[in-house]
Amino acid sequence: MTGNNAKDAWNEVGERFSSWGRLVADRYKEAETTTVESAREAQHKLEESARELTEQLNRAFTAVGDTLRDPKAKENLKEAVRALGDAVSVTVTETGDEIRKRIGRTGTDESGGKGPGPGEGTASS
C-alpha cells in the first residue's frame, strides 16, 4: 500500500461520513421545522381555547351580575333562600322528634310493654 492509496482511502471515509452527516443534519432540520410548526399550532389552539373560556366566563359573570341587579330576580332569590331555610328547619325538627321517639322506646321490650324497672325482676338469693 502506498501513501496515496491510504490517503485516498481516508479521503473517501471522510467524504462518506460527511455525506452521512449532511443527511442527518437535513433530517434534524426537517424534524425541527415539524416540531416548531407543531408547537406553533399547539400554542394557537391553546390561545384560542383561552379566548373562548374568557368569553364564556365573561358572559356567565355578566348574566349573574345582571340578574342580581334585577328586582324581580332578587325577590325570587330571597324566596328560594327562605324556602331552603324552611326546609332545613323542618328537617331538623322532624329529625329531633324522631330521635326523641327512639330514645323513649329504649326502655321497652319487644312486645311493647315496659321492661322491669331498676331493682325489679331480679332473683334474690
MOPAC internal coordinates of N, CA, C and O (Angstrom, degrees):
PM7 1SCF
backbone

  N    0.0000 0     0.00 0     0.00 0    0    0    0
  C    1.4339 1     0.00 0     0.00 0    1    0    0
  C    1.5264 1   109.25 1     0.00 0    2    1    0
  O    1.2310 1   121.44 1   -47.30 1    3    2    1
  N    1.2785 1   114.86 1   132.70 1    3    2    1
  C    1.4464 1   119.08 1   179.70 1    5    3    2
  C    1.5096 1   109.20 1   -97.91 1    6    5    3
  O    1.2310 1   120.80 1   -11.26 1    7    6    5
  N    1.3140 1   116.08 1   168.74 1    7    6    5
  C    1.4569 1   121.99 1  -179.74 1    9    7    6
  C    1.5183 1   111.89 1   -61.32 1   10    9    7
  O    1.2310 1   120.45 1   144.50 1   11   10    9
  N    1.3461 1   116.74 1   -35.50 1   11   10    9
  C    1.4562 1   119.51 1   179.15 1   13   11   10
  C    1.5158 1   111.63 1   -66.14 1   14   13   11
  O    1.2310 1   120.33 1   138.05 1   15   14   13
  N    1.3000 1   116.97 1   -41.95 1   15   14   13
  C    1.4574 1   119.78 1   179.95 1   17   15   14
  C    1.5154 1   110.94 1   -62.29 1   18   17   15
  O    1.2310 1   119.76 1   136.23 1   19   18   17
  N    1.3082 1   118.06 1   -43.77 1   19   18   17
  C    1.4647 1   121.01 1   178.17 1   21   19   18
  C    1.5217 1   109.88 1   -64.86 1   22   21   19
  O    1.2310 1   121.46 1   137.91 1   23   22   21
  N    1.3602 1   114.81 1   -42.09 1   23   22   21
  C    1.4584 1   118.53 1   179.85 1   25   23   22
  C    1.5211 1   110.15 1   -63.80 1   26   25   23
  O    1.2310 1   120.16 1   136.93 1   27   26   25
  N    1.3322 1   117.31 1   -43.07 1   27   26   25
  C    1.4652 1   120.96 1   179.07 1   29   27   26
  C    1.5276 1   110.46 1   -64.04 1   30   29   27
  O    1.2310 1   120.67 1   138.77 1   31   30   29
  N    1.2972 1   116.33 1   -41.23 1   31   30   29
  C    1.4686 1   120.70 1  -179.51 1   33   31   30
  C    1.5268 1   109.95 1   -61.89 1   34   33   31
  O    1.2310 1   120.68 1   135.08 1   35   34   33
  N    1.3394 1   116.30 1   -44.92 1   35   34   33
  C    1.4695 1   118.89 1   179.56 1   37   35   34
  C    1.5252 1   112.11 1   -70.42 1   38   37   35
  O    1.2310 1   119.87 1   148.09 1   39   38   37
  N    1.3137 1   117.85 1   -31.91 1   39   38   37
  C    1.4617 1   120.62 1   174.43 1   41   39   38
  C    1.5329 1   110.07 1   -63.07 1   42   41   39
  O    1.2310 1   121.15 1   137.03 1   43   42   41
  N    1.3360 1   115.41 1   -42.97 1   43   42   41
  C    1.4582 1   119.19 1   178.40 1   45   43   42
  C    1.5297 1   110.79 1   -63.62 1   46   45   43
  O    1.2310 1   120.15 1   139.45 1   47   46   45
  N    1.3182 1   117.32 1   -40.55 1   47   46   45
  C    1.4743 1   120.55 1   176.49 1   49   47   46
  C    1.5194 1   109.63 1   -58.96 1   50   49   47
  O    1.2310 1   120.62 1   133.69 1   51   50   49
  N    1.3277 1   116.41 1   -46.31 1   51   50   49
  C    1.4626 1   121.02 1   179.71 1   53   51   50
  C    1.5238 1   111.63 1   -60.97 1   54   53   51
  O    1.2310 1   120.78 1   135.83 1   55   54   53
  N    1.3531 1   116.11 1   -44.17 1   55   54   53
  C    1.4624 1   119.91 1   179.81 1   57   55   54
  C    1.5309 1   110.84 1   -63.65 1   58   57   55
  O    1.2310 1   120.53 1   137.04 1   59   58   57
  N    1.3365 1   116.59 1   -42.96 1   59   58   57
  C    1.4665 1   119.88 1  -179.18 1   61   59   58
  C    1.5338 1   110.84 1   -63.82 1   62   61   59
  O    1.2310 1   120.44 1   135.24 1   63   62   61
  N    1.3024 1   116.77 1   -44.76 1   63   62   61
  C    1.4759 1   119.04 1   179.18 1   65   63   62
  C    1.5226 1   111.45 1   -68.65 1   66   65   63
  O    1.2310 1   119.86 1   146.45 1   67   66   65
  N    1.3348 1   117.87 1   -33.55 1   67   66   65
  C    1.4665 1   121.05 1   176.19 1   69   67   66
  C    1.5197 1   109.86 1   -64.45 1   70   69   67
  O    1.2310 1   121.03 1   136.08 1   71   70   69
  N    1.3275 1   115.64 1   -43.92 1   71   70   69
  C    1.4617 1   120.63 1   178.99 1   73   71   70
  C    1.5344 1   109.88 1   -61.50 1   74   73   71
  O    1.2310 1   121.30 1   133.36 1   75   74   73
  N    1.3182 1   115.11 1   -46.64 1   75   74   73
  C    1.4688 1   119.70 1   178.85 1   77   75   74
  C    1.5288 1   110.57 1   -62.59 1   78   77   75
  O    1.2310 1   119.58 1   139.74 1   79   78   77
  N    1.3110 1   118.41 1   -40.26 1   79   78   77
  C    1.4643 1   123.19 1   177.59 1   81   79   78
  C    1.5166 1   111.74 1   -61.29 1   82   81   79
  O    1.2310 1   120.42 1   139.56 1   83   82   81
  N    1.3537 1   116.80 1   -40.44 1   83   82   81
  C    1.4695 1   119.95 1   177.52 1   85   83   82
  C    1.5341 1   110.67 1   -63.45 1   86   85   83
  O    1.2310 1   120.49 1   140.04 1   87   86   85
  N    1.3424 1   116.66 1   -39.96 1   87   86   85
  C    1.4651 1   120.39 1   177.52 1   89   87   86
  C    1.5365 1   110.58 1   -61.42 1   90   89   87
  O    1.2310 1   120.98 1   135.94 1   91   90   89
  N    1.3131 1   115.72 1   -44.06 1   91   90   89
  C    1.4712 1   119.92 1   178.12 1   93   91   90
  C    1.5240 1   110.06 1   -62.62 1   94   93   91
  O    1.2310 1   120.24 1   136.17 1   95   94   93
  N    1.3317 1   117.14 1   -43.83 1   95   94   93
  C    1.4601 1   121.38 1  -179.94 1   97   95   94
  C    1.5299 1   110.85 1   -62.79 1   98   97   95
  O    1.2310 1   120.44 1   138.83 1   99   98   97
  N    1.3349 1   116.77 1   -41.17 1   99   98   97
  C    1.4704 1   120.09 1   178.31 1  101   99   98
  C    1.5299 1   110.45 1   -62.44 1  102  101   99
  O    1.2310 1   120.74 1   134.39 1  103  102  101
  N    1.3244 1   116.19 1   -45.61 1  103  102  101
  C    1.4685 1   119.61 1   179.59 1  105  103  102
  C    1.5314 1   110.73 1   -63.83 1  106  105  103
  O    1.2310 1   120.76 1   141.27 1  107  106  105
  N    1.3159 1   116.15 1   -38.73 1  107  106  105
  C    1.4681 1   120.39 1   178.66 1  109  107  106
  C    1.5254 1   110.26 1   -62.48 1  110  109  107
  O    1.2310 1   120.50 1   136.15 1  111  110  109
  N    1.3377 1   116.65 1   -43.85 1  111  110  109
  C    1.4618 1   120.39 1   178.92 1  113  111  110
  C    1.5222 1   111.30 1   -64.09 1  114  113  111
  O    1.2310 1   120.30 1   139.93 1  115  114  113
  N    1.3442 1   117.04 1   -40.07 1  115  114  113
  C    1.4618 1   120.73 1   177.11 1  117  115  114
  C    1.5299 1   110.57 1   -61.79 1  118  117  115
  O    1.2310 1   121.11 1   135.55 1  119  118  117
  N    1.3306 1   115.49 1   -44.45 1  119  118  117
  C    1.4695 1   119.80 1   179.75 1  121  119  118
  C    1.5191 1   110.39 1   -64.47 1  122  121  119
  O    1.2310 1   120.39 1   141.81 1  123  122  121
  N    1.3289 1   116.86 1   -38.19 1  123  122  121
  C    1.4586 1   120.83 1   179.17 1  125  123  122
  C    1.5222 1   109.88 1   -64.51 1  126  125  123
  O    1.2310 1   120.16 1   136.82 1  127  126  125
  N    1.3160 1   117.31 1   -43.18 1  127  126  125
  C    1.4679 1   121.48 1   178.93 1  129  127  126
  C    1.5187 1   109.38 1   -61.84 1  130  129  127
  O    1.2310 1   120.36 1   134.58 1  131  130  129
  N    1.3202 1   116.92 1   -45.42 1  131  130  129
  C    1.4649 1   121.02 1   178.75 1  133  131  130
  C    1.5173 1   110.30 1   -62.79 1  134  133  131
  O    1.2310 1   120.14 1   136.96 1  135  134  133
  N    1.3202 1   117.34 1   -43.04 1  135  134  133
  C    1.4576 1   121.49 1   179.71 1  137  135  134
  C    1.5222 1   110.94 1   -64.61 1  138  137  135
  O    1.2310 1   120.29 1   136.88 1  139  138  137
  N    1.3201 1   117.06 1   -43.12 1  139  138  137
  C    1.4592 1   121.16 1   179.22 1  141  139  138
  C    1.5265 1   109.43 1   -64.01 1  142  141  139
  O    1.2310 1   120.49 1   136.40 1  143  142  141
  N    1.3341 1   116.67 1   -43.60 1  143  142  141
  C    1.4632 1   119.92 1   178.67 1  145  143  142
  C    1.5251 1   110.77 1   -63.58 1  146  145  143
  O    1.2310 1   120.39 1   137.86 1  147  146  145
  N    1.3243 1   116.85 1   -42.14 1  147  146  145
  C    1.4670 1   120.47 1   178.22 1  149  147  146
  C    1.5237 1   110.75 1   -63.57 1  150  149  147
  O    1.2310 1   120.85 1   139.07 1  151  150  149
  N    1.3231 1   115.97 1   -40.93 1  151  150  149
  C    1.4717 1   119.46 1   179.20 1  153  151  150
  C    1.5230 1   110.39 1   -65.54 1  154  153  151
  O    1.2310 1   120.37 1   138.64 1  155  154  153
  N    1.3234 1   116.90 1   -41.36 1  155  154  153
  C    1.4714 1   119.94 1   178.37 1  157  155  154
  C    1.5271 1   110.46 1   -64.04 1  158  157  155
  O    1.2310 1   120.86 1   137.62 1  159  158  157
  N    1.3240 1   115.95 1   -42.38 1  159  158  157
  C    1.4688 1   119.96 1   179.31 1  161  159  158
  C    1.5281 1   110.60 1   -64.32 1  162  161  159
  O    1.2310 1   120.20 1   136.99 1  163  162  161
  N    1.3237 1   117.22 1   -43.01 1  163  162  161
  C    1.4689 1   120.82 1   178.53 1  165  163  162
  C    1.5305 1   110.56 1   -63.98 1  166  165  163
  O    1.2310 1   120.40 1   138.78 1  167  166  165
  N    1.3201 1   116.84 1   -41.22 1  167  166  165
  C    1.4596 1   120.79 1   178.40 1  169  167  166
  C    1.5252 1   110.23 1   -63.57 1  170  169  167
  O    1.2310 1   120.41 1   138.46 1  171  170  169
  N    1.3169 1   116.83 1   -41.54 1  171  170  169
  C    1.4702 1   121.05 1   178.99 1  173  171  170
  C    1.5384 1   109.99 1   -62.39 1  174  173  171
  O    1.2310 1   120.38 1   135.20 1  175  174  173
  N    1.3313 1   116.87 1   -44.80 1  175  174  173
  C    1.4660 1   120.69 1   178.58 1  177  175  174
  C    1.5258 1   111.12 1   -62.30 1  178  177  175
  O    1.2310 1   120.71 1   138.70 1  179  178  177
  N    1.3154 1   116.25 1   -41.30 1  179  178  177
  C    1.4629 1   120.88 1   178.84 1  181  179  178
  C    1.5284 1   110.83 1   -64.20 1  182  181  179
  O    1.2310 1   120.47 1   135.59 1  183  182  181
  N    1.3120 1   116.72 1   -44.41 1  183  182  181
  C    1.4701 1   120.46 1   178.53 1  185  183  182
  C    1.5271 1   110.66 1   -63.16 1  186  185  183
  O    1.2310 1   120.12 1   139.75 1  187  186  185
  N    1.3247 1   117.37 1   -40.25 1  187  186  185
  C    1.4631 1   121.67 1   179.05 1  189  187  186
  C    1.5308 1   110.26 1   -64.69 1  190  189  187
  O    1.2310 1   120.48 1   136.48 1  191  190  189
  N    1.3247 1   116.69 1   -43.52 1  191  190  189
  C    1.4640 1   120.72 1   178.12 1  193  191  190
  C    1.5239 1   111.26 1   -62.70 1  194  193  191
  O    1.2310 1   120.57 1   137.79 1  195  194  193
  N    1.3155 1   116.51 1   -42.21 1  195  194  193
  C    1.4683 1   120.66 1   178.65 1  197  195  194
  C    1.5239 1   110.58 1   -64.11 1  198  197  195
  O    1.2310 1   120.11 1   140.41 1  199  198  197
  N    1.3198 1   117.39 1   -39.59 1  199  198  197
  C    1.4564 1   121.36 1   178.52 1  201  199  198
  C    1.5335 1   110.23 1   -64.32 1  202  201  199
  O    1.2310 1   120.42 1   134.93 1  203  202  201
  N    1.3314 1   116.80 1   -45.07 1  203  202  201
  C    1.4696 1   120.65 1   179.18 1  205  203  202
  C    1.5315 1   110.91 1   -63.63 1  206  205  203
  O    1.2310 1   120.52 1   137.70 1  207  206  205
  N    1.3263 1   116.62 1   -42.30 1  207  206  205
  C    1.4645 1   120.45 1   178.41 1  209  207  206
  C    1.5261 1   110.60 1   -61.99 1  210  209  207
  O    1.2310 1   120.40 1   136.94 1  211  210  209
  N    1.3213 1   116.84 1   -43.06 1  211  210  209
  C    1.4608 1   121.22 1   178.79 1  213  211  210
  C    1.5266 1   110.71 1   -61.31 1  214  213  211
  O    1.2310 1   120.77 1   136.77 1  215  214  213
  N    1.3330 1   116.13 1   -43.23 1  215  214  213
  C    1.4686 1   119.59 1   178.73 1  217  215  214
  C    1.5323 1   111.19 1   -62.83 1  218  217  215
  O    1.2310 1   120.35 1   136.68 1  219  218  217
  N    1.3317 1   116.93 1   -43.32 1  219  218  217
  C    1.4647 1   120.18 1  -179.37 1  221  219  218
  C    1.5243 1   111.66 1   -66.08 1  222  221  219
  O    1.2310 1   120.22 1   138.66 1  223  222  221
  N    1.3315 1   117.18 1   -41.34 1  223  222  221
  C    1.4659 1   120.25 1   177.11 1  225  223  222
  C    1.5230 1   110.66 1   -64.34 1  226  225  223
  O    1.2310 1   120.45 1   139.58 1  227  226  225
  N    1.3223 1   116.75 1   -40.42 1  227  226  225
  C    1.4652 1   120.78 1   178.46 1  229  227  226
  C    1.5274 1   110.24 1   -60.47 1  230  229  227
  O    1.2310 1   120.55 1   134.23 1  231  230  229
  N    1.3362 1   116.55 1   -45.77 1  231  230  229
  C    1.4694 1   119.99 1   178.25 1  233  231  230
  C    1.5178 1   111.53 1   -62.39 1  234  233  231
  O    1.2310 1   120.55 1   137.35 1  235  234  233
  N    1.3442 1   116.56 1   -42.65 1  235  234  233
  C    1.4671 1   120.24 1  -178.61 1  237  235  234
  C    1.5268 1   111.11 1   -63.71 1  238  237  235
  O    1.2310 1   120.28 1   132.40 1  239  238  237
  N    1.3299 1   117.07 1   -47.60 1  239  238  237
  C    1.4652 1   119.89 1  -178.92 1  241  239  238
  C    1.5309 1   111.54 1   -67.82 1  242  241  239
  O    1.2310 1   120.44 1   145.03 1  243  242  241
  N    1.3218 1   116.77 1   -34.97 1  243  242  241
  C    1.4615 1   119.99 1   176.37 1  245  243  242
  C    1.5218 1   109.83 1   -64.09 1  246  245  243
  O    1.2310 1   120.51 1   136.89 1  247  246  245
  N    1.3378 1   116.64 1   -43.11 1  247  246  245
  C    1.4711 1   120.45 1   179.29 1  249  247  246
  C    1.5259 1   110.89 1   -63.05 1  250  249  247
  O    1.2310 1   120.13 1   137.69 1  251  250  249
  N    1.3281 1   117.36 1   -42.31 1  251  250  249
  C    1.4674 1   120.40 1   178.27 1  253  251  250
  C    1.5235 1   110.16 1   -64.30 1  254  253  251
  O    1.2310 1   120.26 1   134.48 1  255  254  253
  N    1.3176 1   117.11 1   -45.52 1  255  254  253
  C    1.4647 1   121.17 1  -179.89 1  257  255  254
  C    1.5140 1   111.90 1   -62.10 1  258  257  255
  O    1.2310 1   120.67 1   134.01 1  259  258  257
  N    1.3327 1   116.32 1   -45.99 1  259  258  257
  C    1.4713 1   119.97 1   178.96 1  261  259  258
  C    1.5255 1   110.83 1   -62.35 1  262  261  259
  O    1.2310 1   120.64 1   140.06 1  263  262  261
  N    1.3221 1   116.38 1   -39.94 1  263  262  261
  C    1.4669 1   120.46 1  -179.75 1  265  263  262
  C    1.5235 1   111.09 1   -66.09 1  266  265  263
  O    1.2310 1   120.20 1   139.59 1  267  266  265
  N    1.3327 1   117.21 1   -40.41 1  267  266  265
  C    1.4623 1   120.10 1  -179.89 1  269  267  266
  C    1.5288 1   112.41 1   -68.04 1  270  269  267
  O    1.2310 1   120.17 1   155.11 1  271  270  269
  N    1.3191 1   117.28 1   -24.89 1  271  270  269
  C    1.4669 1   120.53 1   177.96 1  273  271  270
  C    1.5344 1   112.42 1   -83.35 1  274  273  271
  O    1.2310 1   120.10 1   167.00 1  275  274  273
  N    1.3193 1   117.41 1   -13.00 1  275  274  273
  C    1.4665 1   122.04 1  -178.61 1  277  275  274
  C    1.5350 1   109.12 1   -81.69 1  278  277  275
  O    1.2310 1   119.59 1   -59.13 1  279  278  277
  N    1.3532 1   118.39 1   120.87 1  279  278  277
  C    1.4643 1   121.24 1  -177.98 1  281  279  278
  C    1.5368 1   112.81 1   -58.67 1  282  281  279
  O    1.2310 1   119.93 1   139.61 1  283  282  281
  N    1.3082 1   117.73 1   -40.39 1  283  282  281
  C    1.4664 1   120.98 1   179.17 1  285  283  282
  C    1.5362 1   110.47 1   -62.94 1  286  285  283
  O    1.2310 1   120.77 1   137.02 1  287  286  285
  N    1.3343 1   116.14 1   -42.98 1  287  286  285
  C    1.4609 1   120.81 1   179.09 1  289  287  286
  C    1.5258 1   110.71 1   -66.25 1  290  289  287
  O    1.2310 1   120.12 1   142.37 1  291  290  289
  N    1.3411 1   117.37 1   -37.63 1  291  290  289
  C    1.4719 1   120.75 1   177.55 1  293  291  290
  C    1.5187 1   110.15 1   -60.85 1  294  293  291
  O    1.2310 1   120.74 1   134.79 1  295  294  293
  N    1.3296 1   116.18 1   -45.21 1  295  294  293
  C    1.4630 1   120.36 1  -179.84 1  297  295  294
  C    1.5243 1   110.56 1   -64.12 1  298  297  295
  O    1.2310 1   120.67 1   139.59 1  299  298  297
  N    1.3156 1   116.33 1   -40.41 1  299  298  297
  C    1.4586 1   121.14 1   178.25 1  301  299  298
  C    1.5245 1   110.46 1   -61.75 1  302  301  299
  O    1.2310 1   120.13 1   137.35 1  303  302  301
  N    1.3340 1   117.36 1   -42.65 1  303  302  301
  C    1.4560 1   121.60 1   178.79 1  305  303  302
  C    1.5193 1   110.76 1   -65.30 1  306  305  303
  O    1.2310 1   119.96 1   138.96 1  307  306  305
  N    1.3485 1   117.69 1   -41.04 1  307  306  305
  C    1.4677 1   120.91 1   177.95 1  309  307  306
  C    1.5242 1   110.10 1   -60.01 1  310  309  307
  O    1.2310 1   120.40 1   136.87 1  311  310  309
  N    1.3382 1   116.84 1   -43.13 1  311  310  309
  C    1.4613 1   120.43 1   179.42 1  313  311  310
  C    1.5249 1   111.07 1   -64.37 1  314  313  311
  O    1.2310 1   120.33 1   140.41 1  315  314  313
  N    1.3223 1   116.97 1   -39.59 1  315  314  313
  C    1.4693 1   121.01 1   178.79 1  317  315  314
  C    1.5262 1   110.66 1   -64.09 1  318  317  315
  O    1.2310 1   120.35 1   135.75 1  319  318  317
  N    1.3406 1   116.93 1   -44.25 1  319  318  317
  C    1.4692 1   120.77 1   178.87 1  321  319  318
  C    1.5272 1   110.04 1   -65.45 1  322  321  319
  O    1.2310 1   120.14 1   139.56 1  323  322  321
  N    1.3187 1   117.34 1   -40.44 1  323  322  321
  C    1.4669 1   121.48 1   177.82 1  325  323  322
  C    1.5388 1   109.89 1   -61.57 1  326  325  323
  O    1.2310 1   120.14 1   135.71 1  327  326  325
  N    1.3391 1   117.34 1   -44.29 1  327  326  325
  C    1.4649 1   121.40 1   178.61 1  329  327  326
  C    1.5290 1   110.85 1   -62.64 1  330  329  327
  O    1.2310 1   120.51 1   141.02 1  331  330  329
  N    1.3209 1   116.63 1   -38.98 1  331  330  329
  C    1.4655 1   120.38 1   176.98 1  333  331  330
  C    1.5212 1   110.34 1   -62.72 1  334  333  331
  O    1.2310 1   120.20 1   135.03 1  335  334  333
  N    1.3233 1   117.23 1   -44.97 1  335  334  333
  C    1.4675 1   121.31 1   178.39 1  337  335  334
  C    1.5123 1   111.44 1   -61.75 1  338  337  335
  O    1.2310 1   120.08 1   137.24 1  339  338  337
  N    1.3419 1   117.44 1   -42.76 1  339  338  337
  C    1.4662 1   121.02 1   178.30 1  341  339  338
  C    1.5285 1   110.66 1   -62.03 1  342  341  339
  O    1.2310 1   120.52 1   136.63 1  343  342  341
  N    1.3351 1   116.61 1   -43.37 1  343  342  341
  C    1.4614 1   120.27 1  -179.84 1  345  343  342
  C    1.5238 1   111.51 1   -62.82 1  346  345  343
  O    1.2310 1   120.37 1   137.50 1  347  346  345
  N    1.3155 1   116.89 1   -42.50 1  347  346  345
  C    1.4750 1   120.41 1   177.89 1  349  347  346
  C    1.5229 1   109.80 1   -64.12 1  350  349  347
  O    1.2310 1   119.98 1   136.58 1  351  350  349
  N    1.3253 1   117.64 1   -43.42 1  351  350  349
  C    1.4555 1   122.05 1  -179.20 1  353  351  350
  C    1.5341 1   111.11 1   -61.31 1  354  353  351
  O    1.2310 1   120.49 1   132.72 1  355  354  353
  N    1.3313 1   116.67 1   -47.28 1  355  354  353
  C    1.4642 1   120.37 1   179.73 1  357  355  354
  C    1.5244 1   110.82 1   -63.59 1  358  357  355
  O    1.2310 1   120.49 1   138.80 1  359  358  357
  N    1.3140 1   116.66 1   -41.20 1  359  358  357
  C    1.4609 1   120.89 1   179.83 1  361  359  358
  C    1.5239 1   110.83 1   -61.98 1  362  361  359
  O    1.2310 1   120.36 1   135.19 1  363  362  361
  N    1.3303 1   116.91 1   -44.81 1  363  362  361
  C    1.4630 1   120.76 1   179.47 1  365  363  362
  C    1.5254 1   110.31 1   -63.89 1  366  365  363
  O    1.2310 1   120.21 1   137.32 1  367  366  365
  N    1.3309 1   117.20 1   -42.68 1  367  366  365
  C    1.4674 1   121.02 1   179.90 1  369  367  366
  C    1.5265 1   110.24 1   -62.68 1  370  369  367
  O    1.2310 1   120.24 1   131.35 1  371  370  369
  N    1.3399 1   117.15 1   -48.65 1  371  370  369
  C    1.4627 1   120.22 1  -179.14 1  373  371  370
  C    1.5269 1   111.39 1   -63.62 1  374  373  371
  O    1.2310 1   120.33 1   140.88 1  375  374  373
  N    1.3135 1   116.98 1   -39.12 1  375  374  373
  C    1.4636 1   120.30 1   178.39 1  377  375  374
  C    1.5207 1   110.48 1   -64.69 1  378  377  375
  O    1.2310 1   120.46 1   137.80 1  379  378  377
  N    1.3224 1   116.73 1   -42.20 1  379  378  377
  C    1.4687 1   120.48 1   177.52 1  381  379  378
  C    1.5180 1   111.48 1   -62.10 1  382  381  379
  O    1.2310 1   119.96 1   136.55 1  383  382  381
  N    1.3531 1   117.69 1   -43.45 1  383  382  381
  C    1.4663 1   121.36 1   177.82 1  385  383  382
  C    1.5268 1   110.83 1   -61.01 1  386  385  383
  O    1.2310 1   120.58 1   137.23 1  387  386  385
  N    1.3272 1   116.51 1   -42.77 1  387  386  385
  C    1.4683 1   120.56 1  -179.39 1  389  387  386
  C    1.5322 1   110.82 1   -65.69 1  390  389  387
  O    1.2310 1   120.34 1   141.04 1  391  390  389
  N    1.3014 1   116.96 1   -38.96 1  391  390  389
  C    1.4719 1   120.56 1   178.00 1  393  391  390
  C    1.5242 1   110.11 1   -64.83 1  394  393  391
  O    1.2310 1   120.51 1   136.06 1  395  394  393
  N    1.3249 1   116.64 1   -43.94 1  395  394  393
  C    1.4682 1   119.64 1   178.70 1  397  395  394
  C    1.5285 1   111.02 1   -62.31 1  398  397  395
  O    1.2310 1   119.51 1   140.80 1  399  398  397
  N    1.3311 1   118.53 1   -39.20 1  399  398  397
  C    1.4661 1   121.62 1   177.79 1  401  399  398
  C    1.5213 1   110.76 1   -62.35 1  402  401  399
  O    1.2310 1   120.77 1   134.46 1  403  402  401
  N    1.3043 1   116.13 1   -45.54 1  403  402  401
  C    1.4712 1   120.24 1  -177.75 1  405  403  402
  C    1.5269 1   111.11 1   -67.82 1  406  405  403
  O    1.2310 1   120.15 1   142.46 1  407  406  405
  N    1.3099 1   117.31 1   -37.54 1  407  406  405
  C    1.4641 1   120.22 1   177.99 1  409  407  406
  C    1.5195 1   109.54 1   -66.23 1  410  409  407
  O    1.2310 1   120.40 1   142.25 1  411  410  409
  N    1.3240 1   116.85 1   -37.75 1  411  410  409
  C    1.4648 1   120.98 1   178.79 1  413  411  410
  C    1.5169 1   112.65 1   -66.14 1  414  413  411
  O    1.2310 1   119.17 1   155.06 1  415  414  413
  N    1.3177 1   119.19 1   -24.94 1  415  414  413
  C    1.4668 1   123.07 1  -178.83 1  417  415  414
  C    1.5195 1   113.00 1   -86.89 1  418  417  415
  O    1.2310 1   118.78 1   172.82 1  419  418  417
  N    1.2776 1   119.93 1    -7.18 1  419  418  417
  C    1.4638 1   120.68 1  -176.06 1  421  419  418
  C    1.5150 1   112.27 1   -66.23 1  422  421  419
  O    1.2310 1   119.46 1   158.57 1  423  422  421
  N    1.3267 1   118.64 1   -21.43 1  423  422  421
  C    1.4577 1   121.03 1   179.96 1  425  423  422
  C    1.5148 1   112.62 1   -91.69 1  426  425  423
  O    1.2310 1   118.82 1  -172.56 1  427  426  425
  N    1.3434 1   119.85 1     7.44 1  427  426  425
  C    1.4565 1   122.09 1  -179.31 1  429  427  426
  C    1.5091 1   110.55 1  -103.80 1  430  429  427
  O    1.2310 1   121.00 1   -26.31 1  431  430  429
  N    1.3872 1   115.69 1   153.69 1  431  430  429
  C    1.4586 1   118.81 1   175.78 1  433  431  430
  C    1.5168 1   108.82 1   -89.25 1  434  433  431
  O    1.2310 1   120.08 1     0.80 1  435  434  433
  N    1.3260 1   117.44 1  -179.20 1  435  434  433
  C    1.4524 1   121.25 1  -174.14 1  437  435  434
  C    1.5219 1   112.49 1   -66.68 1  438  437  435
  O    1.2310 1   118.95 1   153.21 1  439  438  437
  N    1.3500 1   119.60 1   -26.79 1  439  438  437
  C    1.4589 1   121.56 1  -178.73 1  441  439  438
  C    1.5193 1   111.63 1   -79.84 1  442  441  439
  O    1.2310 1   119.86 1   179.54 1  443  442  441
  N    1.2919 1   117.87 1    -0.46 1  443  442  441
  C    1.4493 1   121.08 1   177.67 1  445  443  442
  C    1.5034 1   112.81 1    93.87 1  446  445  443
  O    1.2310 1   119.87 1   170.34 1  447  446  445
  N    1.3193 1   117.84 1    -9.66 1  447  446  445
  C    1.4661 1   121.11 1   179.56 1  449  447  446
  C    1.4998 1   110.84 1   -86.43 1  450  449  447
  O    1.2310 1   121.26 1   -14.28 1  451  450  449
  N    1.3237 1   115.19 1   165.72 1  451  450  449
  C    1.4664 1   119.70 1   178.35 1  453  451  450
  C    1.5162 1   109.10 1   -73.56 1  454  453  451
  O    1.2310 1   120.69 1   -39.06 1  455  454  453
  N    1.2735 1   116.29 1   140.94 1  455  454  453
  C    1.4576 1   120.92 1   174.07 1  457  455  454
  C    1.5099 1   108.74 1   -79.25 1  458  457  455
  O    1.2310 1   120.54 1    -2.09 1  459  458  457
  N    1.2896 1   116.58 1   177.91 1  459  458  457
  C    1.4698 1   119.40 1   179.75 1  461  459  458
  C    1.5207 1   111.08 1   -63.89 1  462  461  459
  O    1.2310 1   121.25 1   -38.91 1  463  462  461
  N    1.2862 1   115.22 1   141.09 1  463  462  461
  C    1.4505 1   120.99 1   177.52 1  465  463  462
  C    1.5076 1   109.75 1   -78.83 1  466  465  463
  O    1.2310 1   119.94 1     0.81 1  467  466  465
  N    1.3169 1   117.72 1  -179.19 1  467  466  465
  C    1.4595 1   120.94 1   178.64 1  469  467  466
  C    1.5216 1   110.66 1   -60.63 1  470  469  467
  O    1.2310 1   120.61 1   -51.97 1  471  470  469
  N    1.2980 1   116.45 1   128.03 1  471  470  469
  C    1.4516 1   121.90 1   176.98 1  473  471  470
  C    1.5179 1   113.06 1    81.90 1  474  473  471
  O    1.2310 1   118.74 1   174.59 1  475  474  473
  N    1.3131 1   120.00 1    -5.41 1  475  474  473
  C    1.4545 1   122.45 1  -179.97 1  477  475  474
  C    1.5235 1   109.64 1   -96.54 1  478  477  475
  O    1.2310 1   121.28 1   -31.44 1  479  478  477
  N    1.3569 1   115.16 1   148.56 1  479  478  477
  C    1.4454 1   121.23 1   172.41 1  481  479  478
  C    1.5119 1   114.30 1    72.55 1  482  481  479
  O    1.2310 1   119.68 1  -163.94 1  483  482  481
  N    1.3342 1   118.22 1    16.06 1  483  482  481
  C    1.4504 1   119.27 1   178.08 1  485  483  482
  C    1.5119 1   108.25 1  -102.15 1  486  485  483
  O    1.2310 1   120.61 1   -37.21 1  487  486  485
  N    1.2886 1   116.44 1   142.79 1  487  486  485
  C    1.4644 1   120.55 1   179.55 1  489  487  486
  C    1.5074 1   109.18 1   -79.96 1  490  489  487
  O    1.2310 1   121.06 1   -47.12 1  491  490  489
  N    1.3123 1   115.59 1   132.88 1  491  490  489
  C    1.4553 1   118.08 1   178.49 1  493  491  490
  C    1.4972 1   108.08 1  -108.80 1  494  493  491
  O    1.2310 1   118.70 1   -31.17 1  495  494  493
  N    1.2815 1   120.08 1   148.83 1  495  494  493
  C    1.4377 1   122.03 1  -178.40 1  497  495  494
  C    1.4777 1   112.50 1  -101.76 1  498  497  495
  O    1.2310 1   120.10 1   180.00 1  499  498  497

